[in-house]
């Protein structure tokens, strides 16, 4: 699992992969991706504020997907 930061191009409302809160368009967005670059979803600013280790601890299902490769 890895994190990817992109310029925001959200045309529709997205929801946080962890807490399911709506994500409002901002200048940048954080996307959880597999090691192959497949995007799983966006993370909201509140969850980003908890830090990378916390985010990884909340996503064990996605971590196992990235190991399978």
Backbone as a printed PyTorch tensor [residue, N CA C, xyz], in Angstrom:
tensor([[[  0.8480,  -1.1720,   0.0000],
         [  0.0000,   0.0000,   0.0000],
         [  0.8900,   1.2310,   0.0000]],

        [[  0.4760,   2.2310,  -0.7650],
         [  1.1910,   3.4930,  -0.7620],
         [  0.1900,   4.6310,  -0.8690]],

        [[  0.6700,   5.8260,  -0.5680],
         [ -0.1570,   7.0170,  -0.6560],
         [  0.2920,   7.8330,  -1.8560]],

        [[ -0.6750,   8.4220,  -2.5430],
         [ -0.3800,   9.2430,  -3.7090],
         [ -1.0680,  10.5820,  -3.5110]],

        [[ -0.3400,  11.6650,  -3.7170],
         [ -0.9110,  13.0060,  -3.6050],
         [ -1.0800,  13.5510,  -5.0180]],

        [[ -2.2700,  14.0500,  -5.3120],
         [ -2.5670,  14.5980,  -6.6390],
         [ -3.2530,  15.9450,  -6.4930]],

        [[ -3.1410,  16.7600,  -7.5260],
         [ -3.9510,  17.9730,  -7.5910],
         [ -5.4040,  17.5350,  -7.6610]],

        [[ -6.2390,  18.2240,  -6.9530],
         [ -7.6410,  17.8290,  -6.8820],
         [ -8.3520,  18.0920,  -8.1960]],

        [[ -9.0800,  17.0820,  -8.6360],
         [ -9.9250,  17.2320,  -9.8200],
         [-11.2800,  16.5820,  -9.5500]],

        [[-11.6970,  16.6210,  -8.2830],
         [-12.9600,  15.9920,  -7.9080],
         [-14.1310,  16.7500,  -8.5250]],

        [[-14.7770,  16.1450,  -9.4820],
         [-15.9410,  16.7660, -10.1050],
         [-17.2070,  16.4230,  -9.3320]],

        [[-17.1690,  15.3320,  -8.5970],
         [-18.3220,  14.9150,  -7.8030],
         [-17.8740,  14.7650,  -6.3550]],

        [[-18.8240,  14.6560,  -5.4740],
         [-18.4930,  14.5040,  -4.0640],
         [-18.0050,  13.0870,  -3.8010]],

        [[-16.8740,  12.9850,  -3.1440],
         [-16.3040,  11.6940,  -2.7710],
         [-16.4690,  11.5070,  -1.2640]],

        [[-16.2590,  10.2770,  -0.7910],
         [-16.3420,   9.9740,   0.6300],
         [-15.0430,   9.3350,   1.0840]],

        [[-14.6580,   9.6320,   2.3090],
         [-13.4090,   9.1270,   2.8740],
         [-13.4380,   7.6040,   2.9550]],

        [[-12.3490,   6.9930,   2.5440],
         [-12.2150,   5.5440,   2.5640],
         [-12.2530,   4.9930,   3.9900]],

        [[-11.8230,   5.7880,   4.9710],
         [-11.7600,   5.3250,   6.3610],
         [-13.0370,   5.6380,   7.1330]],

        [[-13.4260,   6.9140,   7.1680],
         [-14.5280,   7.3310,   8.0490],
         [-15.8390,   7.5820,   7.3100]],

        [[-15.8240,   7.5460,   6.0050],
         [-17.0080,   7.7280,   5.1620],
         [-17.5830,   9.1440,   5.2110]],

        [[-16.8070,  10.1190,   5.7010],
         [-17.2430,  11.5190,   5.6690],
         [-17.1240,  12.0420,   4.2380]],

        [[-17.9930,  12.9810,   3.8560],
         [-17.8550,  13.5790,   2.5240],
         [-16.5570,  14.3800,   2.4350]],

        [[-15.9290,  14.3120,   1.2740],
         [-14.7010,  15.0660,   1.0230],
         [-15.0540,  16.1930,   0.0660]],

        [[-14.7670,  17.4090,   0.4970],
         [-15.0290,  18.5750,  -0.3340],
         [-13.7660,  18.9030,  -1.1200]],

        [[-13.9470,  19.3910,  -2.3140],
         [-12.8250,  19.7010,  -3.1940],
         [-11.8440,  20.6400,  -2.5060]],

        [[-10.5780,  20.3000,  -2.5750],
         [ -9.4980,  21.1210,  -2.0420],
         [ -8.4140,  21.1990,  -3.1180]],

        [[ -7.2890,  21.8200,  -2.7950],
         [ -6.2230,  21.9560,  -3.7840],
         [ -5.5190,  20.6390,  -4.0660]],

        [[ -5.4340,  19.7760,  -3.0790],
         [ -4.7670,  18.4860,  -3.2670],
         [ -5.5860,  17.4010,  -2.5860]],

        [[ -5.3440,  16.1590,  -2.9990],
         [ -6.0530,  15.0330,  -2.3920],
         [ -5.0740,  13.8980,  -2.1530]],

        [[ -5.3610,  13.0960,  -1.1230],
         [ -4.5490,  11.9340,  -0.7880],
         [ -5.3290,  10.6930,  -1.1830]],

        [[ -4.6930,   9.8390,  -1.9880],
         [ -5.3330,   8.6250,  -2.4830],
         [ -4.5540,   7.4250,  -1.9730]],

        [[ -5.2550,   6.4200,  -1.4570],
         [ -4.6330,   5.1600,  -1.0600],
         [ -4.5630,   4.2840,  -2.3030]],

        [[ -3.3600,   3.7730,  -2.6020],
         [ -3.1360,   2.9690,  -3.8080],
         [ -2.4500,   1.6580,  -3.4560]],

        [[ -2.6150,   0.6840,  -4.3360],
         [ -1.8470,  -0.5570,  -4.2210],
         [ -0.4200,  -0.2650,  -4.6730]],

        [[  0.4760,  -1.2030,  -4.4510],
         [  1.8520,  -1.0370,  -4.9090],
         [  1.9300,  -0.9490,  -6.4310]],

        [[  0.9000,  -1.4260,  -7.1160],
         [  0.8520,  -1.3610,  -8.5740],
         [  0.2330,  -0.0500,  -9.0700]],

        [[ -0.2290,   0.7990,  -8.1490],
         [ -0.7880,   2.0910,  -8.5190],
         [ -2.2960,   2.1260,  -8.6710]],

        [[ -2.9850,   1.0210,  -8.3700],
         [ -4.4460,   1.0070,  -8.4400],
         [ -5.0140,   1.7990,  -7.2670]],

        [[ -5.8480,   2.7930,  -7.5470],
         [ -6.4190,   3.6200,  -6.4940],
         [ -7.5710,   2.9350,  -5.7830]],

        [[ -7.5580,   2.9750,  -4.4410],
         [ -8.6500,   2.4040,  -3.6520],
         [ -9.6490,   3.4720,  -3.2400]],

        [[ -9.1800,   4.6950,  -2.9920],
         [-10.0740,   5.7620,  -2.5800],
         [ -9.3310,   6.9150,  -1.9390]],

        [[-10.0790,   7.9710,  -1.6450],
         [ -9.5190,   9.1850,  -1.0730],
         [ -9.6160,   9.1710,   0.4500]],

        [[ -8.7580,   9.9580,   1.0790],
         [ -8.7490,  10.1170,   2.5320],
         [ -9.0650,  11.5770,   2.8450]],

        [[ -9.9560,  11.8100,   3.8100],
         [-10.3620,  13.1710,   4.1700],
         [ -9.2730,  13.8720,   4.9920]],

        [[ -9.3160,  15.2100,   5.0560],
         [ -8.3120,  15.9610,   5.8170],
         [ -8.2470,  15.5730,   7.2970]],

        [[ -9.3870,  15.2380,   7.9010],
         [ -9.3840,  14.8600,   9.3150],
         [ -8.5880,  13.5730,   9.5320]],

        [[ -8.7710,  12.5870,   8.6610],
         [ -8.0220,  11.3270,   8.7820],
         [ -6.5590,  11.5230,   8.4020]],

        [[ -6.2800,  12.3790,   7.4150],
         [ -4.8910,  12.6850,   7.0650],
         [ -4.1750,  13.2480,   8.2820]],

        [[ -4.8700,  14.0850,   9.0420],
         [ -4.2960,  14.6930,  10.2350],
         [ -3.8830,  13.6870,  11.2970]],

        [[ -4.4170,  12.4830,  11.2410],
         [ -4.0550,  11.4420,  12.2060],
         [ -2.6960,  10.8110,  11.8790]],

        [[ -2.2070,  10.9940,  10.6670],
         [ -0.8820,  10.5080,  10.2950],
         [ -0.9030,   9.2030,   9.5110]],

        [[  0.2040,   8.9500,   8.8260],
         [  0.3160,   7.7850,   7.9420],
         [  0.2120,   6.4620,   8.6850]],

        [[  0.8460,   6.3390,   9.8590],
         [  0.7850,   5.0710,  10.5980],
         [ -0.6390,   4.7600,  11.0300]],

        [[ -1.3550,   5.7890,  11.4790],
         [ -2.7480,   5.5850,  11.8840],
         [ -3.5880,   5.1690,  10.6860]],

        [[ -3.4030,   5.8480,   9.5480],
         [ -4.1610,   5.4990,   8.3420],
         [ -3.9090,   4.0470,   7.9700]],

        [[ -2.6480,   3.6300,   7.9510],
         [ -2.3280,   2.2340,   7.6120],
         [ -2.9730,   1.2610,   8.5910]],

        [[ -3.0500,   1.6330,   9.8700],
         [ -3.6590,   0.7320,  10.8600],
         [ -5.1650,   0.5990,  10.6530]],

        [[ -5.7770,   1.5760,   9.9880],
         [ -7.2150,   1.5450,   9.7350],
         [ -7.5750,   0.7810,   8.4640]],

        [[ -6.5770,   0.4090,   7.6820],
         [ -6.8250,  -0.1930,   6.3730],
         [ -6.1660,  -1.5610,   6.2030]],

        [[ -6.3680,  -2.4960,   7.1290],
         [ -5.6870,  -3.7980,   6.9940],
         [ -6.0990,  -4.5500,   5.7350]],

        [[ -7.3310,  -4.4060,   5.2880],
         [ -7.7920,  -5.0940,   4.0780],
         [ -6.9920,  -4.6340,   2.8560]],

        [[ -6.7510,  -3.3380,   2.7460],
         [ -6.0160,  -2.8140,   1.6000],
         [ -4.5400,  -3.1730,   1.6850]],

        [[ -4.0060,  -3.2410,   2.8940],
         [ -2.6070,  -3.6330,   3.0680],
         [ -2.4000,  -5.0470,   2.5490]],

        [[ -3.3250,  -5.9630,   2.8400],
         [ -3.1790,  -7.3440,   2.3770],
         [ -3.3300,  -7.4310,   0.8620]],

        [[ -4.1380,  -6.5850,   0.2560],
         [ -4.2720,  -6.5830,  -1.2020],
         [ -2.9740,  -6.1660,  -1.8750]],

        [[ -2.2610,  -5.2010,  -1.2890],
         [ -1.0390,  -4.7270,  -1.9220],
         [  0.0790,  -5.7510,  -1.8000]],

        [[  0.0210,  -6.6230,  -0.8000],
         [  1.0410,  -7.6510,  -0.6240],
         [  0.8630,  -8.7510,  -1.6620]],

        [[ -0.3850,  -9.0460,  -2.0180],
         [ -0.6540, -10.1160,  -2.9820],
         [ -0.0340,  -9.8430,  -4.3410]],

        [[ -0.0720,  -8.5480,  -4.7640],
         [  0.5250,  -8.1430,  -6.0330],
         [  0.0250,  -8.9130,  -7.1500]]])
